[in-house]
Amino acid sequence: MVFAAVCFATTGTSQELGPDNLSPLGVATMRTIIGAAFLIVVAAIMRNKQPRTEYKPVAPWLWLAAGLGMALFAAAFFAGVRSTGIAIGTVFALASAPLFTGVISVVIQKVRPTRQWLIATVVAIIGMSVLVLAGNDAQLNGGGIGLALLAGFGYALFAVASKSLVASGMPSEQSMARVFVIAAVMLTPTLFFVDLEWLTQPSGIVLVVWLGVVSVGLAYWAYATGLRTLAPSETTMLTLVEPVVATVLGAVILDHRPTAWAWFGIVVVIGALAYESRPSQKNVRH
């Protein structure tokens, strides 16, 4: 799951190195299409190497929910960050995702979050907020915040639905390939309404290929694999490591030096993740 978060974290740095005139919605759609294609290839290769296994049938609405959640997240996150800035957009999207996931899990699956998860999530959100808001691009925008919250809800919907998909026994790469094909079909019509001139540049092509293969293909393959043994609320909390890695990448590659407050936020997030990774007291034998 942490490896998936590291792959997610390359998104911001990649865009900084891409064309100046890129379209956020166009980037979101193209990365989803390429990611879906990559996962289809991986699923085909793995199917030939793995013994055929039986898995439980999955209700069609779960596939649609997972695909819709991912489509919402991809489109709303990039648009929200564009509207209200990377700092505010990231905070509202990533911080709201674990909370939405907890609520959806309680309402639909009747699964109550543990006290350990609640404490770790609150602390991690505080640390992430300090980390991201330590930058200089914080600017409040009602529409952008709304989009960021929609992105958080979309990711939560994807996480909860995907848990049921992988629990059916279907291999991770196959389940994610289907989910991203659905998301790609939902997003593809948006390409008729955005400027794609940036895709004629080599840096634009490299950008979407990297995002599709790494931040979608490899990331969600790893994500679905981790989801087999973790609850959706735990996975969305663990992905809060993303802004930590993104900050380090920005410092190393883009020479964006974090402030003292940013480093403090990093320490807080890492501490929360370490606390969450501890065995629950009820599982400890004396």
C-alpha angles and dihedrals in degrees: 000000000000090000088055090052090051089054090048089051093063090068098085096044091047092054091049088056093045131083118307094227098053121138115235093213091045090052091048092051097044093048089051093050094047091044091052091050091049092050091049090055092046091048091051092050094046092046089061093049100044127071113254110262132188120239134186118266114257125218111251092233090064091058091048092047092051093046093046091048092053093045090051092048095048096047099037096044096054092042092046094051089048091053103042104020134263094277101052094034093052094046095051095041101044096034094049095047096074091045093050089046092053092050094047091048091052095046099042106023098028089228114146117212115243122247089243091056092047093052093044092047095050092047092046092050090051091049093046091049092052090046097050098037090052085081126088103241099077110136127156117231121168095211093046092049090050090052091048091052089048088053090052091050091048092052091048091051090049092049096050095044092045091055089062091046096054091040087064089072096250112143113262096241092052095049093046092046090057093045093051093045087057091047091047092052090051094049101039096083089063089070089075090063103044135073110254098178090113088066089070089068121085091232090054092053092047089049097055093041091052093046093046097047100035109025093038112018102040094027098054093038087059091040094055091046091054091045089067092073102025133068117245090246090055094048094052090048092050091052087065084086085077097086089048092057091040090055092050091048090050091052095047101038105024098030091237099155113211118230123237089261090053091054089048089053090051091053091049093050092048090049091052091050091049090051092049091050092059116105113262113258091237089061096050115101121208 
